[in-house]
């Protein structure tokens, strides 16, 4: 699957194991989410376009590469996706940040949008959509749908844990985007929670129940 990258780096896997532990507290959980996002972002952003600029070193003048064109846009799916933003901004501090708010119907498990604010011009940016958990895939598909309707073209989706069902749904709906996954888990349960998963990422990031 050319557009799906499972990032099996030992540091990412170690930190995901700490996330899974039910005894990991809010502060450590939040820090781990950011650290994993930075490690994943390093891989996800390796194809950002470059241009040459002239600089003067202490020795001589030379041409050297810098990021080209419009800057990156990070678009978290509220609210859990917010936890991944600072990890990516640590790599690209100049990135713009948008927001997409979706909530999941408790009965149908389908997403409903309640907020969207995207950086402009969105069509000229590389867009990284973040959500720690890719469960049913409904929210991810809806978020990418919305970004495309607003003109977004170069889109990457980044999640820390995915269920096979959600990964298949997102890839089928949007075969043109790149998908980065920290770990592919076993399955969804009857309540659409990822197993073994790590519980509710939003609650654990923000210390809510």
CORZIWO-V738586 format. One record per helix or strand. SS is the DSSP state (a for helix, b for strand). FROM is the first residue (numbers start at 1). LEN is the number of residues. If there is no record, write none. Layout:
# CORZIWO-V738586
[[SS	FROM	LEN] [SS	FROM	LEN]]
This chain:
# CORZIWO-V738586
[[b	4	3] [a	10	11] [a	26	19] [b	50	7] [b	61	7] [b	73	6] [a	80	10] [b	96	9] [b	111	7] [a	122	3] [b	126	5] [b	133	2] [a	138	12] [b	154	9] [a	164	10] [b	178	7] [b	187	2] [b	194	2] [a	201	6]]
